[in-house]
Amino acid sequence: MQTSVELAERISLISESSTMKVAADADRLRREGVDVVDFGAGEPDFPTPENIKQAAMDAIAANFTKYTPTGGTVELKKAICERHKTDYGTDYATPECMVTVGGKHAIFNIMQAIVEPGDEVLIPVPYWVTYKDVVNYAGGKCVFVPTDEASGFTFTADTLEPYISDRTRLLIINSPSNPSGSVLSRAEFARIYQLAAKHGVRLMTDECYCRFLYEDEPFSIAAQPGAKENVIVAGSLSKTYAMTGWRVGFALAPKPLIDAMLKLQSHTTSNPTSISQKAAIEALRGPQESIPVMLAEYRKRRDYVVRRLRAMPGVTIAEPKGAFYAYPNVSSGFRNGIASAMQWSEKLLAEEHVAVVPGEAFGTGEHVRISYATSMGELQRGLDRIERFLGER
């Protein structure tokens, strides 16, 4: 007999992560013996650099295995502030920094600390899957801002301003973008920051992919003069240092907000893993040569994926300017019972055993996300299958 459980209403406000579901579906097929090409995973296929792994092993050998302060060790917070200053010219102090269990955790804490029921949060489309759900969970209202696909999913201060109301509390910017790979120029980002500041709207910059730009130099809007009072930085070591499983993220923000987030974290996860923190210090203060190596490889893969997709009849794609995702429009293949990106993706997985994330997860219905954080061999195999799939529609 199945037990009936009454769930809290707030759980109905969120959905299962679509990217995690795709990964689970692909893993299930692999366990059944199916040869799956997985373009769903949003994580580097590179190993964590050896010096970082060694720092973790040294921490274990030194018995650094106890609780740390809730928001991370002072040493790690100093390393985060130092790295951010070196890379972007900001000037954060340790009371304005906290360490979280991954970047997603930082964003969840931010939403819980500042979004009141009924507050509006501006989110450009397409957006990373978690933004919508964490805003909803906090009782906020998502206001989705369309972008221009023909210009690479770009948006400007002028296109944002009509969506600002007296209930707007926060603007979320993710540049480079997951899923589209779009990148805001330094000048336009500055104009958007000025617009938000003028209206008293806080700006959260998700810098998860900030080191992976193909054309421009990395920057942080938090380096703008006076920006620290109005900007919240959510960051992660996961992509930059190929440390997805280590679960180390961080937030940089005014001290009152950091204090509020620490209060919440003290009753949820407590501190991030002590061993991961030691590894993170080495990542931030140690050699940085692995980053340009990964970027060069991602650029090569980006060029290959875009070239292959554009050669497929009916497929269009805005060239990614950063991150490691392609976001092609596949709506020309909506026929023979397929009426959405979700159905297209399900058919592709069932018939050709290629896993992609449907665009509905990111707020659009005509696209799929392809992660090219995988080997050239897997990219070729998967794109060959997609080409065959399109030819059979």
One Martini backbone bead per residue (centre of mass of N, CA, C, O) as a GRO file, in nm:
protein
  393
    1MET     BB    1   0.095   0.037   0.024
    2GLN     BB    2   0.055   0.369  -0.045
    3THR     BB    3   0.164   0.656   0.086
    4SER     BB    4   0.024   0.952   0.186
    5VAL     BB    5   0.155   1.285   0.108
    6GLU     BB    6   0.168   1.599   0.237
    7LEU     BB    7   0.263   1.882   0.070
    8ALA     BB    8   0.404   2.162   0.035
    9GLU     BB    9   0.320   2.420  -0.166
   10ARG     BB   10   0.613   2.526  -0.245
   11ILE     BB   11   0.693   2.270  -0.414
   12SER     BB   12   0.499   2.348  -0.662
   13LEU     BB   13   0.689   2.598  -0.761
   14ILE     BB   14   0.875   2.364  -0.849
   15SER     BB   15   1.109   2.192  -1.056
   16GLU     BB   16   1.276   1.981  -1.216
   17SER     BB   17   1.571   1.961  -1.344
   18SER     BB   18   1.628   1.932  -1.677
   19THR     BB   19   1.931   1.862  -1.682
   20MET     BB   20   1.911   1.628  -1.477
   21LYS     BB   21   1.708   1.459  -1.638
   22VAL     BB   22   1.879   1.408  -1.887
   23ALA     BB   23   2.107   1.265  -1.736
   24ALA     BB   24   1.928   1.035  -1.625
   25ASP     BB   25   1.828   0.923  -1.897
   26ALA     BB   26   2.107   0.858  -2.013
   27ASP     BB   27   2.198   0.669  -1.783
   28ARG     BB   28   1.977   0.458  -1.814
   29LEU     BB   29   2.052   0.369  -2.102
   30ARG     BB   30   2.342   0.283  -2.041
   31ARG     BB   31   2.257   0.058  -1.832
   32GLU     BB   32   2.104  -0.089  -2.088
   33GLY     BB   33   2.332  -0.063  -2.336
   34VAL     BB   34   2.327   0.213  -2.459
   35ASP     BB   35   2.457   0.428  -2.713
   36VAL     BB   36   2.528   0.735  -2.579
   37VAL     BB   37   2.505   1.078  -2.663
   38ASP     BB   38   2.607   1.347  -2.444
   39PHE     BB   39   2.470   1.696  -2.457
   40GLY     BB   40   2.369   1.782  -2.154
   41ALA     BB   41   2.618   1.838  -2.005
   42GLY     BB   42   2.742   2.113  -1.780
   43GLU     BB   43   3.057   1.996  -1.809
   44PRO     BB   44   3.367   1.943  -1.799
   45ASP     BB   45   3.599   1.699  -1.949
   46PHE     BB   46   3.805   1.787  -1.766
   47PRO     BB   47   4.032   1.758  -1.538
   48THR     BB   48   4.139   1.821  -1.251
   49PRO     BB   49   4.398   1.963  -1.153
   50GLU     BB   50   4.666   1.838  -0.983
   51ASN     BB   51   4.714   2.062  -0.767
   52ILE     BB   52   4.425   2.045  -0.655
   53LYS     BB   53   4.420   1.750  -0.572
   54GLN     BB   54   4.665   1.766  -0.382
   55ALA     BB   55   4.541   1.962  -0.177
   56ALA     BB   56   4.327   1.761  -0.083
   57MET     BB   57   4.519   1.537   0.013
   58ASP     BB   58   4.665   1.715   0.218
   59ALA     BB   59   4.415   1.772   0.393
   60ILE     BB   60   4.369   1.483   0.478
   61ALA     BB   61   4.653   1.428   0.600
   62ALA     BB   62   4.595   1.690   0.804
   63ASN     BB   63   4.295   1.671   0.912
   64PHE     BB   64   4.095   1.861   0.727
   65THR     BB   65   3.773   1.743   0.861
   66LYS     BB   66   3.619   1.980   0.976
   67TYR     BB   67   3.466   2.228   1.067
   68THR     BB   68   3.372   2.539   0.948
   69PRO     BB   69   3.278   2.814   0.873
   70THR     BB   70   2.992   2.870   0.717
   71GLY     BB   71   3.138   3.084   0.490
   72GLY     BB   72   3.415   2.994   0.533
   73THR     BB   73   3.728   3.052   0.516
   74VAL     BB   74   3.938   3.310   0.530
   75GLU     BB   75   4.137   3.212   0.317
   76LEU     BB   76   3.929   3.173   0.090
   77LYS     BB   77   3.806   3.455   0.086
   78LYS     BB   78   4.068   3.592   0.014
   79ALA     BB   79   4.115   3.440  -0.254
   80ILE     BB   80   3.861   3.544  -0.395
   81CYS     BB   81   3.919   3.848  -0.374
   82GLU     BB   82   4.193   3.839  -0.515
   83ARG     BB   83   4.106   3.714  -0.787
   84HIS     BB   84   3.894   3.929  -0.858
   85LYS     BB   85   4.095   4.162  -0.862
   86THR     BB   86   4.295   4.053  -1.071
   87ASP     BB   87   4.079   4.001  -1.305
   88TYR     BB   88   3.871   4.287  -1.249
   89GLY     BB   89   3.925   4.523  -1.019
   90THR     BB   90   3.826   4.472  -0.747
   91ASP     BB   91   3.717   4.547  -0.375
   92TYR     BB   92   3.700   4.298  -0.171
   93ALA     BB   93   3.605   4.179   0.142
   94THR     BB   94   3.544   3.921   0.355
   95PRO     BB   95   3.258   4.039   0.458
   96GLU     BB   96   3.176   4.028   0.124
   97CYS     BB   97   3.206   3.707   0.165
   98MET     BB   98   3.098   3.376   0.046
   99VAL     BB   99   3.066   3.027   0.084
  100THR     BB  100   2.940   2.762  -0.122
  101VAL     BB  101   2.749   2.486  -0.260
  102GLY     BB  102   2.786   2.631  -0.505
  103GLY     BB  103   2.637   2.851  -0.723
  104LYS     BB  104   2.340   2.772  -0.676
  105HIS     BB  105   2.343   2.830  -0.372
  106ALA     BB  106   2.395   3.131  -0.391
  107ILE     BB  107   2.133   3.200  -0.547
  108PHE     BB  108   1.936   3.095  -0.340
  109ASN     BB  109   2.022   3.280  -0.109
  110ILE     BB  110   1.964   3.546  -0.248
  111MET     BB  111   1.658   3.510  -0.292
  112GLN     BB  112   1.582   3.459   0.009
  113ALA     BB  113   1.705   3.746   0.113
  114ILE     BB  114   1.544   3.962  -0.112
  115VAL     BB  115   1.276   3.813  -0.191
  116GLU     BB  116   0.952   3.898  -0.204
  117PRO     BB  117   0.636   3.869  -0.217
  118GLY     BB  118   0.578   4.006  -0.548
  119ASP     BB  119   0.837   4.039  -0.655
  120GLU     BB  120   1.032   4.147  -0.925
  121VAL     BB  121   1.214   3.955  -1.181
  122LEU     BB  122   1.453   3.998  -1.419
  123ILE     BB  123   1.463   3.775  -1.722
  124PRO     BB  124   1.632   3.678  -1.968
  125VAL     BB  125   1.577   3.535  -2.292
  126PRO     BB  126   1.738   3.290  -2.227
  127TYR     BB  127   1.758   3.077  -1.933
  128TRP     BB  128   1.846   2.948  -1.657
  129VAL     BB  129   1.661   2.716  -1.501
  130THR     BB  130   1.684   2.813  -1.188
  131TYR     BB  131   1.575   3.098  -1.171
  132LYS     BB  132   1.270   3.053  -1.175
  133ASP     BB  133   1.248   2.863  -0.924
  134VAL     BB  134   1.381   3.049  -0.702
  135VAL     BB  135   1.180   3.276  -0.732
  136ASN     BB  136   0.922   3.117  -0.677
  137TYR     BB  137   1.007   3.010  -0.394
  138ALA     BB  138   1.024   3.318  -0.281
  139GLY     BB  139   0.752   3.461  -0.423
  140GLY     BB  140   0.813   3.562  -0.688
  141LYS     BB  141   0.819   3.741  -1.007
  142CYS     BB  142   0.858   3.665  -1.330
  143VAL     BB  143   1.026   3.870  -1.580
  144PHE     BB  144   1.035   3.828  -1.916
  145VAL     BB  145   1.298   3.903  -2.149
  146PRO     BB  146   1.338   3.953  -2.460
  147THR     BB  147   1.539   3.850  -2.735
  148ASP     BB  148   1.773   3.860  -3.012
  149GLU     BB  149   1.845   3.608  -3.218
  150ALA     BB  150   1.971   3.750  -3.473
  151SER     BB  151   2.186   3.890  -3.242
  152GLY     BB  152   2.250   3.665  -3.018
  153PHE     BB  153   2.062   3.727  -2.772
  154THR     BB  154   2.021   4.026  -2.732
  155PHE     BB  155   2.046   4.317  -2.511
  156THR     BB  156   1.929   4.624  -2.359
  157ALA     BB  157   1.849   4.893  -2.183
  158ASP     BB  158   1.609   4.968  -2.369
  159THR     BB  159   1.469   4.679  -2.356
  160LEU     BB  160   1.440   4.673  -2.036
  161GLU     BB  161   1.286   4.926  -1.925
  162PRO     BB  162   0.975   4.845  -1.979
  163TYR     BB  163   0.999   4.610  -1.736
  164ILE     BB  164   1.002   4.826  -1.526
  165SER     BB  165   0.888   4.857  -1.192
  166ASP     BB  166   0.783   4.917  -0.861
  167ARG     BB  167   0.844   4.583  -0.817
  168THR     BB  168   1.135   4.583  -0.886
  169ARG     BB  169   1.424   4.409  -0.743
  170LEU     BB  170   1.560   4.233  -0.987
  171LEU     BB  171   1.850   4.158  -1.195
  172ILE     BB  172   1.945   3.905  -1.426
  173ILE     BB  173   2.284   3.819  -1.524
  174ASN     BB  174   2.423   3.602  -1.797
  175SER     BB  175   2.774   3.655  -1.870
  176PRO     BB  176   2.784   3.416  -2.013
  177SER     BB  177   2.540   3.212  -2.154
  178ASN     BB  178   2.299   2.991  -2.013
  179PRO     BB  179   2.256   2.854  -2.336
  180SER     BB  180   2.369   3.062  -2.582
  181GLY     BB  181   2.656   3.231  -2.545
  182SER     BB  182   2.606   3.508  -2.479
  183VAL     BB  183   2.746   3.855  -2.488
  184LEU     BB  184   2.814   4.130  -2.317
  185SER     BB  185   2.917   4.424  -2.339
  186ARG     BB  186   3.073   4.647  -2.150
  187ALA     BB  187   2.901   4.895  -2.232
  188GLU     BB  188   2.615   4.767  -2.198
  189PHE     BB  189   2.644   4.675  -1.908
  190ALA     BB  190   2.679   4.962  -1.796
  191ARG     BB  191   2.401   5.064  -1.886
  192ILE     BB  192   2.239   4.858  -1.723
  193TYR     BB  193   2.344   4.938  -1.448
  194GLN     BB  194   2.246   5.233  -1.456
  195LEU     BB  195   1.949   5.162  -1.481
  196ALA     BB  196   1.920   5.004  -1.217
  197ALA     BB  197   2.020   5.228  -1.027
  198LYS     BB  198   1.803   5.441  -1.102
  199HIS     BB  199   1.563   5.225  -0.999
  200GLY     BB  200   1.663   5.046  -0.751
  201VAL     BB  201   1.802   4.790  -0.884
  202ARG     BB  202   1.924   4.495  -0.853
  203LEU     BB  203   2.230   4.320  -0.959
  204MET     BB  204   2.279   3.995  -1.084
  205THR     BB  205   2.591   3.831  -1.145
  206ASP     BB  206   2.658   3.550  -1.339
  207GLU     BB  207   3.007   3.410  -1.335
  208CYS     BB  208   3.052   3.109  -1.426
  209TYR     BB  209   3.171   3.193  -1.748
  210CYS     BB  210   3.377   3.447  -1.744
  211ARG     BB  211   3.649   3.298  -1.873
  212PHE     BB  212   3.462   3.212  -2.143
  213LEU     BB  213   3.589   3.397  -2.399
  214TYR     BB  214   3.642   3.445  -2.754
  215GLU     BB  215   3.685   3.784  -2.788
  216ASP     BB  216   3.684   3.893  -2.507
  217GLU     BB  217   3.753   4.029  -2.211
  218PRO     BB  218   3.726   3.978  -1.902
  219PHE     BB  219   3.454   4.091  -1.679
  220SER     BB  220   3.314   4.305  -1.415
  221ILE     BB  221   3.055   4.502  -1.306
  222ALA     BB  222   3.176   4.539  -1.009
  223ALA     BB  223   3.406   4.752  -1.118
  224GLN     BB  224   3.230   4.970  -1.109
  225PRO     BB  225   3.175   5.263  -0.994
  226GLY     BB  226   2.972   5.194  -0.712
  227ALA     BB  227   2.858   4.888  -0.755
  228LYS     BB  228   2.863   4.732  -0.479
  229GLU     BB  229   2.576   4.838  -0.371
  230ASN     BB  230   2.407   4.694  -0.642
  231VAL     BB  231   2.588   4.435  -0.660
  232ILE     BB  232   2.573   4.078  -0.730
  233VAL     BB  233   2.787   3.801  -0.690
  234ALA     BB  234   2.791   3.493  -0.872
  235GLY     BB  235   3.000   3.207  -0.815
  236SER     BB  236   3.244   2.963  -0.961
  237LEU     BB  237   3.468   2.671  -0.992
  238SER     BB  238   3.356   2.451  -1.184
  239LYS     BB  239   3.446   2.553  -1.476
  240THR     BB  240   3.726   2.695  -1.455
  241TYR     BB  241   3.849   2.414  -1.283
  242ALA     BB  242   3.703   2.148  -1.310
  243MET     BB  243   3.483   2.141  -1.020
  244THR     BB  244   3.188   2.027  -0.998
  245GLY     BB  245   3.209   1.803  -0.753
  246TRP     BB  246   3.318   2.002  -0.518
  247ARG     BB  247   3.134   2.238  -0.441
  248VAL     BB  248   3.216   2.566  -0.527
  249GLY     BB  249   3.105   2.876  -0.418
  250PHE     BB  250   3.000   3.233  -0.446
  251ALA     BB  251   2.969   3.557  -0.278
  252LEU     BB  252   2.933   3.911  -0.365
  253ALA     BB  253   2.851   4.161  -0.114
  254PRO     BB  254   2.701   4.326   0.096
  255LYS     BB  255   2.718   4.264   0.425
  256PRO     BB  256   2.412   4.239   0.499
  257LEU     BB  257   2.363   4.013   0.291
  258ILE     BB  258   2.572   3.812   0.385
  259ASP     BB  259   2.456   3.781   0.672
  260ALA     BB  260   2.182   3.667   0.581
  261MET     BB  261   2.296   3.419   0.427
  262LEU     BB  262   2.441   3.296   0.671
  263LYS     BB  263   2.192   3.240   0.837
  264LEU     BB  264   2.071   3.039   0.639
  265GLN     BB  265   2.320   2.843   0.609
  266SER     BB  266   2.330   2.758   0.916
  267HIS     BB  267   2.036   2.585   0.851
  268THR     BB  268   2.141   2.397   0.612
  269THR     BB  269   2.468   2.329   0.534
  270SER     BB  270   2.666   2.503   0.626
  271ASN     BB  271   2.958   2.417   0.538
  272PRO     BB  272   3.168   2.360   0.320
  273THR     BB  273   3.390   2.151   0.230
  274SER     BB  274   3.697   2.142   0.359
  275ILE     BB  275   3.859   2.010   0.126
  276SER     BB  276   3.751   2.191  -0.104
  277GLN     BB  277   3.868   2.453   0.009
  278LYS     BB  278   4.166   2.381  -0.030
  279ALA     BB  279   4.143   2.341  -0.334
  280ALA     BB  280   4.041   2.631  -0.398
  281ILE     BB  281   4.290   2.786  -0.310
  282GLU     BB  282   4.473   2.661  -0.525
  283ALA     BB  283   4.314   2.748  -0.770
  284LEU     BB  284   4.336   3.065  -0.714
  285ARG     BB  285   4.668   3.071  -0.643
  286GLY     BB  286   4.755   2.912  -0.861
  287PRO     BB  287   4.780   2.802  -1.152
  288GLN     BB  288   4.619   2.927  -1.479
  289GLU     BB  289   4.676   2.748  -1.747
  290SER     BB  290   4.410   2.577  -1.787
  291ILE     BB  291   4.217   2.791  -1.905
  292PRO     BB  292   4.332   2.848  -2.197
  293VAL     BB  293   4.322   2.554  -2.280
  294MET     BB  294   4.017   2.518  -2.265
  295LEU     BB  295   3.936   2.756  -2.447
  296ALA     BB  296   4.071   2.655  -2.707
  297GLU     BB  297   3.902   2.395  -2.723
  298TYR     BB  298   3.621   2.525  -2.725
  299ARG     BB  299   3.662   2.685  -2.984
  300LYS     BB  300   3.701   2.445  -3.170
  301ARG     BB  301   3.427   2.318  -3.107
  302ARG     BB  302   3.246   2.551  -3.180
  303ASP     BB  303   3.321   2.567  -3.479
  304TYR     BB  304   3.229   2.281  -3.550
  305VAL     BB  305   2.934   2.290  -3.458
  306VAL     BB  306   2.840   2.531  -3.624
  307ARG     BB  307   2.913   2.419  -3.901
  308ARG     BB  308   2.736   2.165  -3.890
  309LEU     BB  309   2.460   2.296  -3.829
  310ARG     BB  310   2.455   2.495  -4.082
  311ALA     BB  311   2.450   2.235  -4.285
  312MET     BB  312   2.169   2.187  -4.184
  313PRO     BB  313   1.861   2.171  -4.278
  314GLY     BB  314   1.694   2.449  -4.112
  315VAL     BB  315   1.928   2.524  -3.934
  316THR     BB  316   1.984   2.757  -3.670
  317ILE     BB  317   2.261   2.978  -3.541
  318ALA     BB  318   2.398   3.143  -3.283
  319GLU     BB  319   2.697   3.243  -3.209
  320PRO     BB  320   2.896   3.169  -2.966
  321LYS     BB  321   3.088   3.386  -2.725
  322GLY     BB  322   3.052   3.167  -2.490
  323ALA     BB  323   3.116   2.915  -2.320
  324PHE     BB  324   2.966   2.555  -2.398
  325TYR     BB  325   2.715   2.635  -2.603
  326ALA     BB  326   2.451   2.536  -2.813
  327TYR     BB  327   2.141   2.709  -2.974
  328PRO     BB  328   1.947   2.572  -3.177
  329ASN     BB  329   1.714   2.597  -3.437
  330VAL     BB  330   1.460   2.317  -3.490
  331SER     BB  331   1.167   2.387  -3.615
  332SER     BB  332   1.191   2.254  -3.903
  333GLY     BB  333   1.144   1.956  -3.747
  334PHE     BB  334   0.827   2.012  -3.704
  335ARG     BB  335   0.710   1.692  -3.764
  336ASN     BB  336   0.558   1.404  -3.747
  337GLY     BB  337   0.441   1.482  -3.437
  338ILE     BB  338   0.619   1.736  -3.403
  339ALA     BB  339   0.571   2.046  -3.177
  340SER     BB  340   0.851   2.043  -3.010
  341ALA     BB  341   1.143   2.039  -2.842
  342MET     BB  342   1.068   1.812  -2.653
  343GLN     BB  343   0.985   1.606  -2.871
  344TRP     BB  344   1.244   1.615  -3.033
  345SER     BB  345   1.430   1.514  -2.801
  346GLU     BB  346   1.287   1.247  -2.744
  347LYS     BB  347   1.327   1.129  -3.030
  348LEU     BB  348   1.633   1.148  -3.042
  349LEU     BB  349   1.683   0.956  -2.803
  350ALA     BB  350   1.516   0.709  -2.906
  351GLU     BB  351   1.648   0.687  -3.210
  352GLU     BB  352   1.972   0.812  -3.166
  353HIS     BB  353   2.096   0.856  -2.879
  354VAL     BB  354   2.060   1.176  -2.811
  355ALA     BB  355   2.142   1.421  -2.569
  356VAL     BB  356   1.930   1.695  -2.499
  357VAL     BB  357   1.808   2.021  -2.424
  358PRO     BB  358   1.522   2.165  -2.408
  359GLY     BB  359   1.405   2.494  -2.446
  360GLU     BB  360   1.185   2.502  -2.222
  361ALA     BB  361   1.397   2.524  -1.986
  362PHE     BB  362   1.475   2.839  -2.114
  363GLY     BB  363   1.198   2.974  -2.262
  364THR     BB  364   1.193   2.800  -2.532
  365GLY     BB  365   1.039   2.614  -2.828
  366GLU     BB  366   1.290   2.592  -3.078
  367HIS     BB  367   1.519   2.468  -2.895
  368VAL     BB  368   1.853   2.341  -2.822
  369ARG     BB  369   2.094   2.208  -2.602
  370ILE     BB  370   2.450   2.197  -2.668
  371SER     BB  371   2.716   2.036  -2.537
  372TYR     BB  372   3.086   2.092  -2.596
  373ALA     BB  373   3.194   1.930  -2.325
  374THR     BB  374   3.349   1.735  -2.539
  375SER     BB  375   3.462   1.539  -2.757
  376MET     BB  376   3.521   1.526  -3.092
  377GLY     BB  377   3.416   1.241  -3.129
  378GLU     BB  378   3.135   1.290  -2.998
  379LEU     BB  379   3.048   1.520  -3.178
  380GLN     BB  380   3.048   1.365  -3.440
  381ARG     BB  381   2.853   1.140  -3.364
  382GLY     BB  382   2.612   1.322  -3.279
  383LEU     BB  383   2.587   1.494  -3.544
  384ASP     BB  384   2.536   1.258  -3.731
  385ARG     BB  385   2.268   1.178  -3.593
  386ILE     BB  386   2.118   1.444  -3.630
  387GLU     BB  387   2.133   1.449  -3.937
  388ARG     BB  388   1.975   1.187  -3.974
  389PHE     BB  389   1.720   1.272  -3.822
  390LEU     BB  390   1.649   1.513  -4.012
  391GLY     BB  391   1.634   1.332  -4.277
  392GLU     BB  392   1.373   1.158  -4.152
  393ARG     BB  393   1.131   1.377  -4.128
   0.00000   0.00000   0.00000
